[in-house]
Amino acid sequence: MTRKFTGWHMATVMIAFFGTVIAVNMIMALQASRTFGGTVVDNSYVASQQFNHWLDEAKAQQAQGWRLATTSLDGRPVVTASEHGAPLMPTRITAYAEHPLGQLDDIPLVFRETAPGRFVADRTLPAGRWRLHVRLIQGARHADFVEDVHA
């Protein structure tokens, strides 16, 4: 004995199908809104007008020959600065650690020199991935770096 496929069966299938689609969309939208860290720039048109200027600054910085390498030592960021392969002795370093998703506040860092061109931060970062914004200053010259580090 076979049963007939009635309108009630079709309604049940449709409700189950669209209910599943709507539930998945709601979960995805909720997750997206909870993890969104904010905007990259406030006004993309204004930022686009600065793009060529930023490229020129990057080329000038590359021509300086300054390089920066980052690691982590017991959760503290370590930066190694060099100029054409030789240790760089900046007169000042300013830096802060930024959480890539904007979930945690920025953490200002103070570095102390442990070896020629090698500097260790004064504090440990919470576990995870961080983006270091470092400015090396030597007299009138300076260079800005953005590097990822895992604490």
Summary of the structure (lengths in Angstrom):
residues: 151
radius of gyration: 25.6
end to end distance: 67.0
largest distance: 92.7
contacts: 352
relative contact order: 0.15
helix: 32%
strand: 38%
